[in-house]
Amino acid sequence: MDPDNPVVNLCAQGMRAESEGRNADARDLFERAWQTAADDYEACVAAHYLARHQPTPQQTLHWNQECLNRADLVGDERVSGFHASLHINMAKAYGDLAEPGKAREHFELAAAHVDAVPSGQYGDWMRVAVAEGLRATGATEARAVDGLLRALFVKFCARGDLKALGLVLPAYLTDLGTEDDRMRLVTALQMVHAAGWLPEEERQILSNAIGVL
């Protein structure tokens, strides 16, 4: 986003206020951004931040829906990377309103858009949030391998084996249930197994997990 855009600048100021615990100032800045918005793109940006400072779940949903509507009206490359995040926000809003079916629908829509998010830490975070939401709402089924891997992660942590944890955990946390994600997880497990540094008990659990996958 263009930092010289007046709406983007106001939202950046609002985020700084929020990080400093000045929530009233943050809300005022986001409201000014909404009032300043001159087109659907700017309104989309302002609504996204304004949704963060609403007093009720219903109002939070309203502003997240406004943000999504404006992004759909823009419909070009400026918002192509927004939709995964926007659908995550919609899903969380519906979750807060105890509407799990709607929440699941939006997590599934977020998954459909997540590849448009630029790669990097933010993209990784989006995938983690989507994968977590899909699991929580039952969009992806629990698997026998999940218990094996959680047991393995506990053992890695107990031994302080950050190397093994760092290789396998990202592939697990970002697994959206696709074949590509399954293969990414299998590959990570196979790499750790082949390196041969794990204790025998953990190697056996790892072998079992690979076999299940």
C-alpha positions in Angstrom: 0.0 0.0 0.0 1.1 3.5 -0.8 2.2 5.2 2.5 1.6 8.6 0.9 -2.1 7.8 0.4 -3.9 9.9 3.1 -6.2 7.0 4.1 -3.3 4.6 4.4 -1.3 7.2 6.3 -4.2 7.7 8.8 -4.5 3.9 9.2 -0.8 3.6 9.9 -1.1 6.3 12.5 -4.0 4.3 14.0 -2.0 1.2 14.2 0.8 3.0 16.0 -1.7 4.3 18.5 -3.1 0.9 18.9 0.3 -0.6 19.6 0.9 2.1 22.2 -2.4 1.2 23.9 -4.2 4.3 22.8 -7.3 2.6 21.6 -9.6 5.6 21.6 -7.1 7.5 19.5 -6.8 4.5 17.1 -10.5 4.4 16.6 -10.7 8.1 15.9 -7.9 7.8 13.3 -9.7 4.9 11.6 -13.0 6.8 11.6 -11.2 9.7 10.0 -9.7 7.3 7.4 -13.3 6.1 6.6 -14.6 9.7 6.3 -11.6 10.6 4.1 -11.9 7.6 1.7 -12.6 8.8 -1.8 -13.0 5.4 -3.6 -13.8 1.8 -3.0 -10.1 0.9 -2.5 -9.6 3.5 0.2 -12.9 2.6 1.8 -11.8 -1.1 1.9 -8.6 -0.2 3.7 -10.4 2.0 6.2 -13.2 -0.5 6.9 -10.6 -3.2 7.6 -9.1 -1.2 10.4 -12.3 0.2 11.7 -13.6 -3.3 12.2 -10.9 -3.8 14.8 -12.5 -1.3 17.2 -16.2 -2.2 17.3 -18.0 -2.7 20.6 -20.2 -5.7 19.5 -19.7 -8.8 17.4 -22.5 -7.6 15.2 -20.8 -4.3 14.4 -17.5 -6.1 13.9 -19.2 -8.3 11.3 -20.8 -5.3 9.7 -17.5 -3.6 9.1 -15.7 -6.7 8.0 -18.6 -7.3 5.5 -18.2 -3.6 4.3 -14.5 -4.2 3.8 -15.1 -7.4 1.8 -17.8 -5.7 -0.3 -15.5 -2.8 -1.2 -12.7 -5.2 -2.1 -15.1 -7.0 -4.4 -16.0 -3.7 -6.0 -12.3 -2.9 -6.6 -11.7 -6.3 -8.1 -8.2 -5.7 -9.4 -4.6 -6.5 -8.4 -4.6 -4.0 -5.6 -6.8 -6.2 -3.5 -5.9 -9.7 -4.9 -3.8 -10.3 -1.8 -6.4 -9.0 0.6 -9.1 -11.7 0.3 -7.6 -14.4 2.4 -7.3 -12.0 5.3 -10.8 -10.6 4.7 -12.4 -14.0 4.7 -10.5 -14.9 7.9 -11.9 -11.8 9.6 -15.4 -12.7 8.4 -15.0 -16.3 9.7 -13.8 -15.0 13.1 -16.7 -12.6 13.3 -19.2 -15.3 12.6 -17.4 -17.5 15.1 -17.9 -14.8 17.8 -21.6 -14.8 16.8 -21.8 -18.6 17.3 -22.5 -19.3 13.6 -19.9 -22.1 12.9 -21.4 -22.9 9.5 -20.8 -19.4 8.2 -17.4 -19.4 9.9 -16.4 -22.6 8.1 -17.6 -21.2 4.8 -15.4 -18.2 5.1 -12.3 -20.2 6.2 -12.9 -22.3 3.0 -13.0 -19.1 1.0 -9.9 -17.9 2.7 -8.1 -21.1 1.7 -9.2 -20.6 -1.9 -7.5 -17.2 -1.9 -4.4 -17.8 0.2 -2.1 -18.5 -2.7 -2.6 -14.9 -3.8 -1.0 -13.6 -0.6 2.7 -12.6 -1.3 5.2 -15.1 0.1 7.0 -14.3 3.3 6.2 -14.1 7.0 2.7 -12.5 6.4 1.8 -15.2 3.9 3.0 -17.9 6.3 0.9 -16.4 9.0 -2.2 -16.3 6.7 -1.7 -20.0 6.0 -1.4 -20.9 9.7 -4.6 -18.9 10.5 -6.5 -20.6 7.6 -5.3 -24.1 8.5 -6.2 -23.5 12.2 -9.7 -22.2 11.2 -10.3 -25.2 8.9 -9.5 -27.6 11.6 -11.5 -25.8 14.3 -14.6 -25.7 12.1 -14.4 -29.2 10.9 -13.6 -28.3 7.3 -10.6 -30.6 7.4 -11.1 -33.9 9.2 -8.9 -35.0 12.1 -6.3 -37.5 11.0 -4.6 -40.4 12.8 -1.2 -38.7 12.1 -2.2 -35.6 14.1 -1.8 -37.4 17.4 1.5 -38.9 16.3 2.9 -35.5 15.3 1.7 -33.7 18.5 3.4 -36.4 20.6 6.5 -35.9 18.5 6.4 -32.1 18.9 6.2 -32.6 22.7 9.3 -34.7 22.7 11.2 -32.3 20.5 10.3 -29.5 22.9 11.2 -31.5 26.0 14.7 -32.1 24.5 15.0 -28.6 23.1 15.4 -29.9 19.6 14.6 -26.7 17.8 16.1 -27.9 14.6 13.7 -30.8 14.2 10.8 -28.6 15.4 11.7 -25.9 13.0 11.8 -28.3 10.0 8.5 -30.1 10.7 6.2 -27.7 12.6 5.8 -25.1 9.8 4.7 -27.8 7.3 2.2 -29.1 9.9 0.8 -25.7 10.9 0.3 -24.5 7.3 -1.3 -27.8 6.1 -4.6 -26.8 4.5 -5.5 -30.4 3.6 -4.4 -30.3 0.0 -2.3 -32.9 -1.7 0.5 -30.4 -2.1 0.5 -29.7 1.6 0.4 -33.4 2.4 3.5 -33.9 0.3 5.2 -30.9 1.9 4.7 -32.5 5.3 5.8 -35.9 4.2 9.0 -34.4 2.7 9.8 -32.5 6.0 9.3 -35.7 8.0 11.4 -37.8 5.6 14.2 -35.2 5.7 14.4 -35.3 9.5 14.1 -39.1 9.5 16.9 -39.5 7.0 19.2 -37.1 8.9 19.4 -39.8 11.7 19.9 -37.6 14.7 16.7 -38.4 16.5 16.5 -40.9 19.4 15.2 -44.3 18.4 11.8 -43.8 20.0 11.2 -40.6 18.1 12.5 -42.1 14.9 9.9 -44.9 15.3 7.1 -42.3 15.8 8.3 -40.4 12.8 8.3 -43.6 10.7 4.7 -44.4 11.8 3.7 -40.8 10.9 5.2 -41.1 7.4 3.5 -44.5 6.9 0.1 -43.0 7.9 0.5 -40.1 5.6 
